[in-house]
Amino acid sequence: MEATRGLGIRGARKALSHVVTTIIIASTLVVLVLAAVAVTQQVLNSYWPQNDILTGKQFMVSVGEGINNVAWRPSQSNVIPYTTHVGLLAFREDSINYTITIETNNTGTQTFNVSTGIFLYRLPLQYYTMSEGYFERLPYNVSENDPVALGANVTTNRVFLVRESTGTETGYIVLAVVPRFSLINNTITFVTNGDNRTTIYYRLYIANLTLGTVGATQRSITVQGIGFKVTQYSKVYNVTVKVGFPKDYPWGFYNDFFHFNSTEQVIPVPIAGVVVNGVVVEDVVVEVYVGNVVLSYG
């Protein structure tokens, strides 16, 4: 009897030992799984913000190009998709103003004003390490920051990344799309009684950006052209473009955010009556084109 009882106790202890071992193994596996999940989450939390800044740059360049594509094509629209984990979209109305001073020989000094909104993609600074005042032009081959785009290696709308040291967006790294003027000049020569007379046209183009609808699901941006207006000036001999900031700090932005090389730019134009490339310049005409573009979320 005693032998049988001892055998039963030993069997029970052996069974209990197996249960304890199983519990320990299961607990260890749970701990390992939780640790793996935590590590994976940490890696993802580090990856997502870095991915957001890389894809955000490409997205904002596409928005800048899309605005230019539709500004001169009424009813034309472009849809630009995007994804983000920590990024925030924002639109700031009438944040920048351009004043063109045009001096003419027939109507004196004329001024033309246009104010436009700007589009922002904001990344909370807590996810990044970036020095104060950092500024980066986009795309990378752009090498100037003037109010008026001149030449081939420029973008019509300025796109840049900035971290303000002071201002309204100090808690964010900001990617911005900012409309500006671009200049195209054409020369038209007329022959009258053997005389070559030339009219030079300077055409200044800018998109006037306004906010449209904001959808509940924001996974794309739509930009749509809704028409443009042309204002013409003749007998021009001097053109100056100045940049102003209607909503200055602390309610808006100033040049420490926009990083223009200068807030004033003189456009060199010839004077009527002079000889250029062997022909007489009879007239210099300036045309200002303002294309109205609506930007909507979703």
CORCOR-V556537 format. One record per residue. N is the residue number from 1. RES is the residue in three letters. OMEGA is omega in degrees with one decimal (* if undefined). BURIAL is 1 if it has 9 or more other ideal C-beta (glycine too) atoms within 8 Angstrom, else 0. Layout:
n = {N	N}
res = {RES	RES}
omega = {OMEGA	OMEGA}
burial = {BURIAL	BURIAL}
//
This chain:
n = {1	2	3	4	5	6	7	8	9	10	11	12	13	14	15	16	17	18	19	20	21	22	23	24	25	26	27	28	29	30	31	32	33	34	35	36	37	38	39	40	41	42	43	44	45	46	47	48	49	50	51	52	53	54	55	56	57	58	59	60	61	62	63	64	65	66	67	68	69	70	71	72	73	74	75	76	77	78	79	80	81	82	83	84	85	86	87	88	89	90	91	92	93	94	95	96	97	98	99	100	101	102	103	104	105	106	107	108	109	110	111	112	113	114	115	116	117	118	119	120	121	122	123	124	125	126	127	128	129	130	131	132	133	134	135	136	137	138	139	140	141	142	143	144	145	146	147	148	149	150	151	152	153	154	155	156	157	158	159	160	161	162	163	164	165	166	167	168	169	170	171	172	173	174	175	176	177	178	179	180	181	182	183	184	185	186	187	188	189	190	191	192	193	194	195	196	197	198	199	200	201	202	203	204	205	206	207	208	209	210	211	212	213	214	215	216	217	218	219	220	221	222	223	224	225	226	227	228	229	230	231	232	233	234	235	236	237	238	239	240	241	242	243	244	245	246	247	248	249	250	251	252	253	254	255	256	257	258	259	260	261	262	263	264	265	266	267	268	269	270	271	272	273	274	275	276	277	278	279	280	281	282	283	284	285	286	287	288	289	290	291	292	293	294	295	296	297	298}
res = {MET	GLU	ALA	THR	ARG	GLY	LEU	GLY	ILE	ARG	GLY	ALA	ARG	LYS	ALA	LEU	SER	HIS	VAL	VAL	THR	THR	ILE	ILE	ILE	ALA	SER	THR	LEU	VAL	VAL	LEU	VAL	LEU	ALA	ALA	VAL	ALA	VAL	THR	GLN	GLN	VAL	LEU	ASN	SER	TYR	TRP	PRO	GLN	ASN	ASP	ILE	LEU	THR	GLY	LYS	GLN	PHE	MET	VAL	SER	VAL	GLY	GLU	GLY	ILE	ASN	ASN	VAL	ALA	TRP	ARG	PRO	SER	GLN	SER	ASN	VAL	ILE	PRO	TYR	THR	THR	HIS	VAL	GLY	LEU	LEU	ALA	PHE	ARG	GLU	ASP	SER	ILE	ASN	TYR	THR	ILE	THR	ILE	GLU	THR	ASN	ASN	THR	GLY	THR	GLN	THR	PHE	ASN	VAL	SER	THR	GLY	ILE	PHE	LEU	TYR	ARG	LEU	PRO	LEU	GLN	TYR	TYR	THR	MET	SER	GLU	GLY	TYR	PHE	GLU	ARG	LEU	PRO	TYR	ASN	VAL	SER	GLU	ASN	ASP	PRO	VAL	ALA	LEU	GLY	ALA	ASN	VAL	THR	THR	ASN	ARG	VAL	PHE	LEU	VAL	ARG	GLU	SER	THR	GLY	THR	GLU	THR	GLY	TYR	ILE	VAL	LEU	ALA	VAL	VAL	PRO	ARG	PHE	SER	LEU	ILE	ASN	ASN	THR	ILE	THR	PHE	VAL	THR	ASN	GLY	ASP	ASN	ARG	THR	THR	ILE	TYR	TYR	ARG	LEU	TYR	ILE	ALA	ASN	LEU	THR	LEU	GLY	THR	VAL	GLY	ALA	THR	GLN	ARG	SER	ILE	THR	VAL	GLN	GLY	ILE	GLY	PHE	LYS	VAL	THR	GLN	TYR	SER	LYS	VAL	TYR	ASN	VAL	THR	VAL	LYS	VAL	GLY	PHE	PRO	LYS	ASP	TYR	PRO	TRP	GLY	PHE	TYR	ASN	ASP	PHE	PHE	HIS	PHE	ASN	SER	THR	GLU	GLN	VAL	ILE	PRO	VAL	PRO	ILE	ALA	GLY	VAL	VAL	VAL	ASN	GLY	VAL	VAL	VAL	GLU	ASP	VAL	VAL	VAL	GLU	VAL	TYR	VAL	GLY	ASN	VAL	VAL	LEU	SER	TYR	GLY}
omega = {-179.3	-179.9	-179.7	179.4	179.4	179.0	179.2	179.6	179.8	178.6	179.7	179.8	-180.0	178.1	178.9	178.4	178.2	179.4	179.9	179.2	179.7	179.3	-179.8	179.8	-180.0	179.7	179.1	178.9	178.5	179.3	179.6	178.7	179.0	178.2	178.9	177.8	-179.7	178.7	179.5	179.2	178.9	178.0	179.8	178.5	176.4	-176.6	-173.5	179.0	179.5	177.1	-179.9	-178.6	178.7	179.4	178.4	178.0	180.0	179.6	-176.6	173.9	178.4	177.1	177.9	178.5	180.0	177.8	179.8	-178.5	-174.3	-172.8	-175.1	-179.5	-178.9	-179.9	176.0	179.0	175.1	175.8	-179.2	-179.1	175.7	172.4	178.7	175.7	-178.0	-176.6	179.6	178.4	177.7	175.6	-179.9	-175.8	173.4	-176.6	-179.2	-177.3	176.0	176.2	177.4	174.4	-174.9	179.5	-175.7	177.8	-177.6	-178.9	179.0	-177.9	179.7	176.4	178.2	-178.5	171.9	174.7	-176.9	175.0	177.5	-177.9	-175.0	171.1	-168.7	180.0	-177.7	-173.2	-177.1	-178.0	-170.2	171.1	-177.3	-175.8	177.7	178.4	-179.7	-179.4	-178.3	176.9	175.9	-11.4	-167.2	-177.7	178.4	-171.5	-179.0	-177.8	-177.4	176.6	179.7	179.2	178.7	175.1	-172.5	-172.3	-178.7	173.9	-179.0	176.4	179.9	175.2	-178.1	174.4	-177.8	166.7	-177.7	172.0	171.2	178.9	-172.9	-173.2	-174.9	179.3	-173.5	158.5	-171.0	166.9	-172.9	168.7	-174.8	176.6	173.7	-179.8	166.3	-174.3	172.2	178.4	179.8	177.8	178.1	-177.3	176.8	176.8	-179.9	-179.2	177.9	179.6	174.1	178.5	-170.5	169.3	179.4	179.6	173.1	-177.5	179.1	-176.4	173.3	175.2	173.2	-169.9	176.8	-177.7	176.2	-177.6	176.3	-177.2	178.8	176.8	-174.5	178.8	176.5	174.9	175.7	174.5	-176.2	175.0	-178.1	177.0	178.7	-178.6	-179.6	174.2	-172.9	175.9	179.8	-178.8	-176.2	175.8	177.5	179.3	177.6	178.4	178.3	178.6	175.5	-176.1	-174.8	-179.1	-175.4	178.1	9.9	-176.5	-176.4	-172.3	174.6	-167.2	173.3	174.5	-174.3	177.7	170.8	175.8	176.9	177.8	177.1	-178.5	177.8	177.7	-178.2	177.5	176.6	179.8	179.0	-179.8	179.3	179.5	178.7	-179.7	174.2	178.6	-179.9	175.3	-177.8	-177.1	171.5	-176.7	174.9	176.4	179.6	179.9	175.2	179.0	-179.0	-177.3	176.5	178.4	-179.3	176.6	172.9	*}
burial = {0	0	0	0	0	0	0	0	0	0	0	0	0	0	0	0	0	0	0	0	0	0	0	0	0	0	0	0	0	0	0	0	0	0	0	0	0	0	0	0	0	0	0	0	0	0	0	1	1	0	1	1	1	0	1	1	1	0	1	1	1	1	1	1	1	1	1	1	1	1	1	0	0	0	0	1	1	1	0	1	0	1	0	1	0	1	1	1	1	0	1	1	0	1	1	1	1	1	1	1	1	1	1	1	0	0	0	0	0	1	0	1	0	1	1	1	1	1	1	1	1	1	1	1	1	0	0	1	0	0	0	0	0	1	1	0	1	1	0	0	0	1	0	0	1	1	1	1	1	0	0	0	0	1	1	1	1	1	1	1	1	1	1	1	0	0	1	1	1	1	0	1	1	1	1	1	1	1	1	1	1	1	1	0	0	0	0	0	1	1	0	0	0	0	0	1	1	1	1	1	1	1	1	1	1	1	1	1	1	1	1	1	0	0	0	0	0	1	0	1	1	1	1	1	1	0	0	1	0	0	0	0	1	1	1	1	1	1	1	1	1	1	1	1	1	1	1	0	1	0	0	1	1	1	1	1	1	1	1	1	0	0	0	1	1	0	1	0	1	0	0	1	0	0	0	1	0	0	1	1	1	1	1	1	1	1	1	1	1	1	1	1	1	1	1	1	1	1}
//
